[in-house]
């Protein structure tokens, strides 16, 4: 029996510790985190304790970890986006294989340099395009490949970012300003651009894009709105972005669960809201109820090291960036954008991204000469329908949903960890190699260039110019 793969973690934040870390705890025979590099002492200590990492394998940053020599089979790189390039290139040069969180880098030049370094060093570099590993999108791919839709004519794909997610990540949070992050169409939608490439099996030849920041700016602020939600906002009852409601009352989580199609989850959600004391008591023995009544996952766990404490959450809102009024932040990324694509075969596609959805998720429509495919992929429901043109029955495929954070992205977080282990053991080739993932990043940067320049992009020339030295 093969020994577990040993992994050095760069970045013990939400993605590193909470999305990928649990896989090692559930499958210690496959993978073990044996070292961690994290500048925040609290996060570093918590991850080290959970994975039994000794003090000599706990580092304040990736630079310090690389100074001691190669101490693991691979690196899982979940640092902030702006740190991806330097940390990835340095670790590849040091002999590490790597699973890298998306996007690969915040600039096109750095992205290409990473891919070139992986090739030159001969290291395995997989990118976290986790949606390829979900049952839902693997079924979509199988439907494309089966030919049952006939000749594909048009794909309409939407990334519907929930209003609270938009406010958290792209107005108040780490991805709010283009100076410190990748363009939003890349940071949020490189998954979706990757899916379009994967579904069609083609590299688009032409692209145009348009978008802007429409709502989250000072001129849209209600009269008298304070700088912070905790400073006595006069419209707190009606404002959907009121921070205490999102973080203290866990409003988005409760809504997602109470609207779930699964009747058991829906019953639990309603119980937690209408009878909180009873829910507290039952939560001691039924974990899903405790998830609601003592919720400590995203987004609470990103704003304070003590997410189970309402007092700590309130303090974070009173003093940190996540308590700011969404109309008085230093954000400048778009809140809506559309990308139009043409493929060599004649397929056209649109990708729509916006941050004003009532629920988080993706919707899909594919029109072919023989049938239309419709799909919805959210926290509360996931389904696909094939509607034949003419005689024939509609086929419907339903997929399980869960509130378990360890099964994030519809099972994609678990799937990519499993695939990374299999690739390292030589059991299967990587589905999301850096070379393969480069296409989605090229499309993202081309879309931003198109949006800013208000021009269409010939992608064949764009690729040739970008990759001429790669």
N, C-alpha and C positions, 0 to 999 in steps of 0.2 A: 504493500500500500504506500502511495506517495506521501511524503511528509508535507505538512502545511506550508503554503507560500508565506514567507515573512514580508511584511510591508512596513515601510517608514511613511508616516503620514505627514504631509506638509499642510498645515492649517486645520485646526480642530474646531471649526465653526459649525454652522448649520449643515452644510453639505458633507464635510469630512466626518464629523463626529456623529451626526444624527441620521444622515441619509445612507452612508456607506459603512460606518462603524458597526452598526448592529448586525451586519451580515457575518462578520467575523465571530461575534458572540453566538450566533445561531449555528454556525458551521466551522467550529474550531479545527475540524479535520481537514478543511480546505485552505483556510487562510487565517493568519494571526497578525495583528498589529503589534510589532515588537519595538517600535520607536516612534516618537512624536516630536514634531517641531511646530511650536505655536507660541507667539509672543505674549498672548494674554495668559497670565499665570493661573487664573481660575479655570479657564477652559483646558489648559494643559494638564492641570492636576486632575480634573474630572475625567478626562479621557484616559490618562495614565492609570488612574485607579480602576476604571471600568475594564481595562484591558491588561492589567497587571504588568505595566511597563516599569522597569526599575529606574531609579533616579539617574543613573549614568546614560540612559537612553532617552532622556527628556531634554529637549533643546529649546532655546528661546527663539530660534528662527532657522530657516532652511540652510542659511550660510553656515551656521554653527554645526548643524548636523552633517553637512558634507565635509567639514574639516577633519572629522575623525575617521574617514575612510568609508568603504562600502560595508554597511552593517545590516543590509536586508536584501532580499531578492528583487524588490521593486519599490517604487514610490507611488503613492496616491497623492496627486497634487490638487489640493482644494484651497489654495491661497486665493487672495483677492485677484481680480482680473489683471490689474496693472502689474502684479508680481509674477504672472504666469511665464512670461518670456525668459527672464533671467533665471528663475528657479528651474524651469524645464531644461533649458540649454545646459545649465551647469550640472544638473543631475544626469542627463544623458551623457555628457562628457565624462562624468564620474563612473559610468558603467551601469547605471540603473535602467531597467525597464520601467514604464510608467503608464498609469491611468490618469489622464489629465481632464479636469473639469472644463466645460465649455464656458465662454469662447476661448479658443487657444491663446489669443492675445488681443490687445486693444488696437493694434495697427496692422495693416496688411503686410508691411515689410517684416515685422516681428513674427507674424504667423508663418510666412513663407520660410523665414530663417529657422523656425522650430521644425518644420517638416523636413527641410534640408538636413538639419542636424541629426534627426532621427535616422534618415537614410544613410548619412555618412558614418554614423557610429554603429549602425546595424542593430540599434535597440528597438524593442517593441514599444510603440507609443500608440495607445488607444485613447480616443476622445469620447467624453461622456455624452454622446448622442443617445440618451437612454431610451427615447421613444421607439427606436428600432427593436428594442427588446421587450416591448409590451405585447401581450396577446392580441390586443386591439389592432395595432398597426401592422403586426405580422399577418393578421388576417386580411387587412387592406392590401398588403403587398401580394398575398396569395391570390386575391381576387383579380388584381391587375394582371398577374402572370397567367391566370387561367384562361384569359381571353373571353370570359363570359359577358363582358361589357361590350364586346365588339371592338371596333376601332376607336380608341380614346380620342375625344375631340377637345374637351375642356375640363380643367380642374379648378375648383373654387375652394380654397382652404383658408380658414380663419382662425387666428389666435386671439381669443376673446379674454383679455386680461381683466379680472374682476376689479371693480372700483377700489376695493380696500387693498388689493395687491399692488395696483398702480400707485396708490398713495404711499404704501409702505416702502416699496423698492425703488420706484422711479420718480418720486417727488420728495419724500423725506429721507430715503435711504441711500445705499452705496452706489446705485446706478443712476442717480438723478442728474449728474452733470457730465457732459461730454469730455471735460478736461480730465476727469478721474476714471472714466470707464469707456467701454466700447459703445458705438452707436446702439440705440435701443433695438433697432431692427436686427442687429446681430446678437446683442446680449440676451434678448428674449426670444428671438425667432430663428436662430441658427438651427435649432431642432427642426423647425418647419421647413426651412430651405433644404435641409438635409433629406427630409421625408420626400419632398418633391423630386429631388434627384434620384432617390432610392426607388420610388414608385415607377418613374418613367424609364429609368436606366439610361437617361440621356443628359447631356450637358446643354443647358439653354444657350441659344445663340444671340438673343436680344433681350434687353431689360429696360424698363422705365419705372420710376418710382416717384411718389409724391406724398407729402405728409407735413405735419406741423404740430406745435404745441398750442392747443386751442383754449383749454379750460384752466389749467393750474397755473395761473399768473395773477398778479396783484389786481388788475382791473376787473377780475371776476369775483373778487372777495365781497362777501356780504358787508353792508355798512356797519362799521364799528368792530369788525372782526379783529381780535387781539393777535399778537404774534404767536401766542401759545393757546392751545385748546384748554389748558388748565388755568388760564388767566381770566375766567369768567366770560366765556363766549355767549353772546346773546342769542345765537341761532343753534346752540348745541343740540336741541331736540330735533331739529329738522336737517342738520348737516350730516350727510352720509359718511363724511370723513372725520367725524369727531373722534379724536384719538382714544379717550377713556372707554368709549363704547367698543371700539375695535379691539383694544388690548386688555382692558380690565373685564369687560363683560363677555369677551370671546365671541362677539356677535357673528362674525362670518362663519366660524366653526359650527355654532349652534344652528344657523340657518342651513348650512350644507347638510348637516345630519338630519334635521327635522324634515327636510325636503327629499331625503333619500328615497329611492324606489324600494329599497329593502325594508319591509315592514318592521322587522326587529329593530334595526337601527333607528327608524323613524319613531318607534314607540319609546325607545331609550332616550332619544333626544327630547321628545315632548315631556317625558318624566323629569328629566334633569332641569328643564325650564320651569315647569309648573309646580314641582315639589322638590326644591333643592335640598332640604334636609333629609328627606327620604332617599334622594339620589346619592347624597353623601354616604349614607349608611350602606346602601347597596353597592356603592362604588368600591367598598373594601373587599368585596368578593367577586364583583363583575367588572373587569377592567374597562370595557367600553364606556360604562357610566362614569367611572373615575376620569376617563379622558375628557369628558365634558365638564365635570364639576371641579376638577383639579387640573385643568389643562395647562401643560407646560411646553407644548410644542410650538411650531411656527405660527404666528410671528413673535409670540412672547419671548421665546428663547433667543431671539436675535437682538433684543433691546436691553436685556439685563442678565447677569449671571445667576439670578435667583428667580426664574420664571414662575415658580409655584407660589411666590409671595406677592400678594396684591400690593403690599406696601412698597416692595422693590420696584414693581412695575410702575406704580404711580410716581415714585421718585424719578424713574427714568423718563417719564413723560414730562415731568416738571423741569428737568435739567438737560435732557439729551435731545437729539435731532428728531426723534419720533413723536414728540409732543408738539411740534411746530404746526401752526396753521398751514394747510396745503397751499394757501394763496400767498404765503409770506416765506417761501423757501428759496434756496439758491439753485433750483432745478432749471434745466434748459433742454432736456431731451423731449422728443415728440410724445404726444399722447395718442396719436393715430397716424397710420402710414399704410399705403397700399403699394404692392409690387406687381408689375405685369411682366410675364415671361413668355417667350416663344421658343419652342424646341425644334430640332432638326426635322423631326417627322411631321411637323405642322401642328402639334398639340399646343394649345394656349393654356396659360395658368395664371391665376391671381392669388396672391397671398395678402390677406388683410389682417393688420394688427391694430388693436385699439385697447385703451385702458379704461373703458367705461361700461363694462359688462356687469349684469346683475349676478352672474355666476362665472366661476373660473372654468375655462375649458376650451376645447377645439371643436369646430364643426367643419364638415367636409361634404362636398358634392362633386361627383365625377360623372360627366355625361359622355356616354359612348354611343356608337351606332346601333347597339343592340339593347342596352339597358342603362339605367342611371343608378349610381351608388350614392346613398345618403348615409351620413354618420355623425354621431355626437359622442364626445369623449370628455366627461366632466367627473368631478368627485362623486356626484350623486347618481350618475347614470352613464352607461357606455353601451352603444348599440350601433349596428350597421344594418342597412336595408338595401337589397337589390330589387329594383323595380324594372321588370322587363318591358320592352317596347312591343306592345301587341299581346298575343296570348301568353299565358303563363302566370304562375303564382309569385307573389312577392316573397322573397326570402328575408328573414330577420335573424340576426345573430346578436345575442346579448352577452355581456361580459360582466363579471363580478366587480363591485366597487367596495371600497373599505375606507375607514377613517384611521387605519393603522399607519402611522408615519413611516414605519419600517418598510412599507410596501409602496413608497412614494412613486409618483409618475406612473400609476397604474401597473405597478410591478416592475417598471423599467429599471429602478435603482438596484433591485435585487438581481434582475437579469443581467445587467452589465457587470456586476461583481462576479457572478458565476462565469460569464463569458471571459472575463479577464483571467481568472484562475485557469480556465480550460486552455486559453491561448498561451499562457506561460508554461503550461505543462505539455504543450504541443498536441493537445487533443482536438483542437479545432482552430481554423484561422480566424483572426479578428474581423468582426463585422463592421467596426468603426475605426479603422486604422487612421493615422494622421493624414496619410496621402488621400484617403477616401473623404475624410472630413474637410479637407482643404476646399472642396468645391462649395460647400455651404458657406464657408467664410468668404470666398471670393464673391459669391452672390450678395452677401450681406454688405461688404464694403462697396461693391458696385452699386447697390441700391442706394446707399447713403450718398455716393458721388452723384448719382442721378438726381436724387432729391435736392441736394444742395445746389447743383449746377443747373437744375431744371432742363436736363437733356436726357435723351435716350442713350443707352450704352450698347455698343457692339461688343458682345462678350467674347467673341473670338479674338478680337484685337486686344481687349482688356486682359485676357488670359496670357496672350503672347507677350505683352509688355510686362506683365507682372512676373511671369515665370521664366523670362529669358535668361536670368542669371541663377535660377534655382537648380 
